Amino acid sequence: MRAFFYSRPDTLAAVVRAPPHSRYLAGGTSLIDLMKVDVERPEHVINIKALSLDAIEPLPDGGLRLGALTTNARTAAHPLVRTNYPILASALLAGASARIRHVATNGGNINQRTRCHYFYDTNAACNKRAPGTGCTARGTRNRVHAILGTSADCIAAFPSDMCVVLAMLDATINLYGPQGARRVHARDYHRLPGGTPWLETVLRPGELVLSIDLPPISFGSHYTYLKIRDLNVLALAVVSVAVGLEMDGDVIRHGRVALGGVASRPWYVPEVEGMLCGRRPSRSLFRDVADRLMQGAEVDRGNAAKRTLAPRVIQHALWQAATASPQPDGNLPVWSCSD
C-alpha cells in the first residue's frame, strides 16, 4: 500500500471540497483491498463516517430512504425493509459474509468495483484499471465474465447483489457534490464499458452518495432473489435474478425483472414489463421473457455455459415469484463446472 494523506471532515461541505485523486472511505471493504494490491492509488483518503448519513426512514409517498452510511447488515435487518422490501433483504443476505455485511455500507455497495481477477492482477492488461492496455480476460479464463453489454475493451461483470434489486425496484440515488444536489435513477447510475470501461458510474468529481430512495411498491409474496454461485464462493453471482410481480388473481398486473452477474452493470430491459403485463404465468411466456433478456448476449472462449444457464435461472425465478415461493434467504444454489 502506498503512502497517502488522511482526513476525517465532519461536514458535507468540507467533504466535497476534496482535492483531486481523492477517495471516500466508509466501510472500506472494497477500497482498502484495492489499495493493498496497488490497484487503487489515492493521494488522499477522506473518511466520511462522521457525516450523519446512516438513517433509514419512511418517505411521505410511502417509500423508504436508506442512508448511504447504513451498513448492509442493519439495512437487511430493519423492520421496514423486511416488511415492505423483503427482496432487498434477501439480496443483501446473499451478498457477502456476515462479517462483511456488518462493515460494508449501502453507498459503498453501489460504488464497489468489479471483482474480475485480471482487474486485481497488476501484471495483467486491464483497460478498467489502466486505460489503453487491453483486456486480458478476452480469449482466456473468463467463465464468470459478462455476456451482455460488453465491449471490445472490457467483459468484466459487476458484483453487487443489492444493485440488481435497486434496478428492479427503479430506486433513486441521491447525490451531492461541488455543484449541489441531484438525483439519478439506479438503472442509469452504472455505465456500460463501451470504449471507456474505467468510467464506471455517472458520479462527477467530488460527488458522493447521500441516500437511496425506494419507491412505494409492494409485490406481497410474489418476489424472489435467485442467485447462482460457484461452489465454495459466497460473494459473487454467476447469474442472479430479481423478480417482482404484482398479481391480480392469476394474472400479472405488473412485473419487473433484473439480472446480475451477466453484465458490467445490473441488467434491466424495460420492454419486459410490457411482455408480462396482463398475462397469466406460463412456460411460453417466461421462455419469451428469458429470450428477450438474453437478446444480444455475446460469449467468449470460456463463458458460453453462462449463456445456456441464464435463461434457465430466469425462468425458474419467474416461477418462484408467480407461485409466491421466494428463494429462502441464505440458501444459494451452486454451479459446478459440469453445469
C-alpha positions in Angstrom: 0.0 0.0 0.0 1.3 3.4 -1.0 1.5 6.4 1.4 -1.5 8.8 1.4 -2.9 11.8 3.2 -5.9 11.0 5.5 -8.6 13.3 6.8 -12.0 12.9 8.6 -14.1 16.0 8.0 -17.4 16.4 9.9 -19.4 18.5 7.4 -20.7 17.7 3.9 -19.3 21.0 2.6 -15.8 20.0 3.7 -16.1 16.5 2.3 -17.0 17.7 -1.3 -14.0 20.1 -1.3 -11.8 17.1 -1.7 -8.6 17.6 -3.7 -8.0 15.6 -7.0 -7.0 12.0 -6.7 -9.0 11.5 -3.5 -11.2 8.6 -2.5 -14.0 8.5 0.0 -13.8 5.9 2.8 -16.8 4.4 4.5 -16.7 0.7 5.4 -13.6 0.2 3.4 -14.4 -3.4 2.4 -13.6 -2.7 -1.3 -11.3 0.4 -1.3 -8.8 -1.0 1.3 -8.5 -4.3 -0.5 -7.8 -2.5 -3.8 -5.2 -0.2 -2.1 -3.4 -3.3 -0.7 -2.9 -4.8 -4.2 -1.9 -1.4 -5.7 -5.0 -1.1 -7.9 -6.3 2.0 -6.2 -3.6 4.6 -5.5 -5.4 7.6 -3.9 -3.2 10.5 -2.8 -5.9 11.5 -0.2 -8.3 9.2 1.7 -11.3 11.0 3.2 -13.2 9.2 5.9 -16.8 10.2 5.6 -18.2 8.3 8.6 -18.5 11.4 10.7 -21.4 12.5 8.4 -25.0 11.8 9.5 -25.9 9.5 6.6 -26.9 6.4 8.5 -30.7 6.8 8.9 -33.4 4.5 7.5 -36.7 6.5 7.4 -40.1 6.4 5.6 -40.8 8.9 2.9 -44.0 10.9 2.6 -45.1 9.0 -0.5 -44.9 5.6 1.2 -41.4 4.8 0.1 -38.2 4.3 2.1 -34.9 6.2 2.3 -31.7 4.3 3.0 -28.8 6.3 4.3 -25.5 5.8 2.4 -23.6 5.0 5.6 -26.1 2.5 6.9 -24.5 -1.0 6.9 -25.8 -3.7 4.7 -26.5 -5.8 7.8 -28.6 -3.1 9.5 -30.4 -2.5 6.3 -31.3 -6.2 5.8 -32.5 -6.5 9.4 -34.5 -3.2 9.5 -38.3 -3.9 10.1 -39.4 -1.6 7.3 -37.1 -3.3 4.8 -38.1 -6.8 5.9 -41.8 -5.9 5.8 -42.0 -3.7 2.7 -38.9 -4.7 0.7 -38.0 -8.3 1.7 -36.4 -8.9 -1.7 -33.8 -6.3 -0.8 -33.1 -8.0 2.5 -32.7 -11.3 0.5 -30.2 -9.8 -1.9 -28.1 -8.2 0.9 -28.0 -11.5 2.8 -26.9 -13.3 -0.3 -24.2 -10.7 -1.0 -21.3 -11.5 1.4 -20.4 -13.0 4.7 -22.0 -11.7 7.9 -18.7 -10.1 9.0 -18.5 -8.0 5.8 -22.2 -7.1 5.9 -21.7 -5.6 9.3 -19.0 -3.2 7.9 -20.0 -2.6 4.3 -22.3 0.4 3.7 -25.1 1.0 1.2 -23.2 3.7 -0.5 -20.1 1.6 -0.8 -22.1 -1.3 -2.1 -23.4 0.6 -5.1 -19.9 2.0 -5.8 -17.9 -1.2 -5.5 -15.7 -2.1 -8.4 -15.5 -5.4 -10.3 -14.0 -8.5 -8.8 -12.5 -9.5 -12.2 -9.3 -11.3 -11.3 -7.5 -9.6 -14.2 -8.5 -6.2 -12.8 -6.9 -7.2 -9.4 -3.8 -8.5 -11.1 -1.5 -5.6 -11.8 0.6 -7.8 -14.1 -2.4 -8.3 -16.5 -3.6 -5.9 -19.1 -6.9 -4.2 -18.0 -8.5 -1.2 -19.6 -10.6 -0.6 -16.5 -7.5 -0.4 -14.3 -5.0 1.0 -16.8 -6.8 2.6 -19.8 -5.4 1.6 -23.2 -3.6 -1.5 -22.1 -6.1 -4.1 -23.4 -8.4 -6.7 -21.8 -6.6 -9.9 -20.8 -10.0 -11.5 -20.0 -10.9 -11.8 -23.6 -10.0 -15.2 -25.1 -8.6 -16.6 -21.8 -10.1 -17.9 -18.5 -13.4 -16.0 -18.4 -16.1 -18.4 -17.5 -17.7 -16.0 -15.0 -17.3 -12.9 -17.1 -20.1 -10.8 -18.6 -22.0 -11.8 -21.7 -24.4 -8.7 -22.0 -23.5 -5.1 -22.7 -19.8 -5.9 -23.2 -17.4 -4.2 -25.5 -14.1 -5.0 -27.2 -12.4 -3.2 -24.2 -14.0 -5.0 -21.3 -16.0 -8.0 -20.3 -15.9 -7.6 -16.5 -19.0 -8.4 -14.6 -20.5 -6.1 -11.9 -20.5 -7.8 -8.5 -23.3 -6.1 -6.4 -26.4 -8.1 -5.4 -28.1 -5.0 -3.9 -27.9 -3.1 -7.1 -29.8 -5.7 -9.0 -32.8 -5.2 -6.7 -32.4 -1.4 -6.8 -32.6 -1.6 -10.6 -35.7 -3.9 -10.5 -37.4 -1.5 -8.0 -36.4 1.6 -10.0 -34.8 3.2 -6.9 -33.4 6.7 -7.0 -29.9 7.6 -5.8 -29.4 11.0 -4.1 -26.0 12.6 -4.8 -24.2 15.7 -3.6 -21.1 17.4 -4.9 -19.5 20.7 -5.6 -22.3 21.6 -8.0 -25.0 20.8 -5.4 -27.6 18.0 -5.1 -29.0 15.8 -7.8 -30.9 12.6 -8.2 -30.2 9.7 -10.6 -32.2 6.6 -11.3 -30.4 3.4 -10.1 -30.9 2.0 -13.6 -28.8 4.9 -15.0 -26.2 5.0 -12.3 -23.7 2.5 -13.7 -22.2 2.8 -17.2 -21.7 0.2 -19.8 -18.0 -0.2 -20.7 -18.0 0.9 -24.3 -14.6 2.4 -25.1 -14.2 3.9 -21.6 -14.5 1.0 -19.1 -12.7 2.9 -16.4 -15.7 5.3 -16.2 -18.0 3.0 -14.2 -20.7 5.3 -12.8 -22.2 8.8 -13.5 -20.6 10.3 -10.4 -18.9 13.6 -11.1 -15.6 14.7 -9.4 -16.1 15.3 -5.7 -19.7 13.8 -5.6 -20.8 11.2 -3.1 -23.9 9.2 -2.4 -26.1 10.6 0.3 -29.0 8.1 0.3 -31.1 5.7 -1.8 -34.9 6.1 -2.2 -37.1 3.1 -2.7 -40.4 3.7 -4.3 -43.7 2.7 -2.7 -44.2 -0.6 -4.3 -45.3 -4.0 -2.9 -45.2 -7.4 -4.5 -46.5 -9.2 -1.4 -45.1 -12.7 -1.6 -44.7 -12.6 -5.3 -41.0 -11.9 -5.5 -37.7 -13.7 -5.4 -33.9 -13.0 -5.5 -32.4 -16.1 -7.0 -28.6 -16.2 -7.1 -26.5 -19.0 -8.6 -22.9 -19.0 -7.4 -19.8 -21.0 -7.8 -19.2 -23.8 -5.3 -17.4 -22.5 -2.2 -17.6 -18.9 -3.4 -20.2 -17.0 -1.4 -20.0 -13.4 -2.6 -20.2 -13.5 -6.4 -23.1 -14.4 -8.6 -22.6 -16.4 -11.8 -26.2 -15.4 -12.6 -28.7 -13.7 -10.3 -32.3 -12.7 -11.0 -34.5 -10.2 -9.1 -38.2 -10.6 -9.9 -41.2 -8.7 -8.5 -44.8 -9.4 -9.7 -48.0 -7.6 -8.8 -50.6 -10.2 -9.2 -54.4 -9.8 -9.6 -55.6 -13.4 -9.0 -53.7 -15.5 -11.6 -53.0 -12.5 -13.8 -49.8 -10.5 -13.7 -50.8 -6.9 -13.4 -47.2 -5.6 -13.4 -43.9 -7.4 -13.5 -40.2 -6.4 -13.3 -37.0 -8.5 -13.8 -33.4 -7.5 -13.4 -30.3 -9.6 -13.8 -26.9 -9.7 -12.1 -23.6 -11.5 -12.9 -24.1 -11.2 -16.6 -23.2 -7.6 -17.4 -20.9 -4.8 -16.2 -24.0 -3.2 -14.5 -27.3 -4.5 -13.3 -29.2 -5.6 -16.4 -32.7 -4.3 -16.9 -34.8 -4.4 -20.1 -37.9 -2.1 -19.8 -39.7 -4.0 -22.6 -40.1 -7.0 -20.3 -42.7 -5.0 -18.2 -44.9 -4.8 -21.3 -44.4 -8.5 -22.0 -45.6 -9.5 -18.5 -48.5 -7.0 -18.1 -51.9 -8.6 -18.2 -50.6 -12.1 -18.9 -51.0 -15.4 -17.0 -47.8 -17.2 -16.0 -46.9 -19.8 -18.5 -43.9 -21.7 -19.7 -44.1 -20.0 -23.1 -44.3 -16.5 -21.6 -41.4 -17.0 -19.2 -39.3 -18.5 -22.0 -40.0 -15.5 -24.2 -39.1 -13.2 -21.3 -35.8 -15.0 -20.8 -35.1 -14.9 -24.5 -35.7 -11.1 -24.5 -33.4 -10.5 -21.5 -30.7 -12.6 -23.2 -31.0 -10.8 -26.6 -27.6 -9.5 -27.7 -25.6 -11.8 -25.5 -22.1 -12.4 -26.7 -20.0 -15.3 -25.3 -16.2 -15.6 -25.3 -13.9 -18.5 -25.1 -14.8 -19.7 -21.6 -18.2 -18.3 -20.7 -20.6 -19.9 -23.2 -22.1 -22.0 -20.4 -23.4 -18.9 -18.8 -25.5 -18.2 -21.9 -27.1 -21.6 -21.5 -27.5 -21.3 -17.7 -29.0 -17.8 -17.5 -32.4 -18.5 -19.3 -33.0 -21.5 -17.0 -32.3 -19.3 -13.9 -34.6 -16.5 -15.2 -37.5 -18.9 -15.9 -37.1 -20.6 -12.5 -37.1 -17.2 -10.7 -40.2 -16.1 -12.6 -42.0 -19.3 -11.4 -40.8 -18.7 -7.8 -42.3 -15.2 -7.9 -45.5 -16.3 -9.7 -46.2 -19.0 -7.1 -45.2 -16.8 -4.1 -42.3 -19.1 -3.3 -39.3 -16.8 -2.9 -35.8 -18.3 -2.6 -35.0 -18.9 1.1 -32.5 -16.4 2.5 -29.0 -17.7 2.6 -29.9 -20.9 0.6 -27.8 -20.2 -2.5 -27.8 -22.8 -5.3 -24.3 -23.5 -6.7 -23.0 -24.0 -10.2 -20.3 -26.6 -10.9 -18.0 -26.8 -13.9 -20.2 -29.6 -15.3 -23.4 -27.4 -15.3 
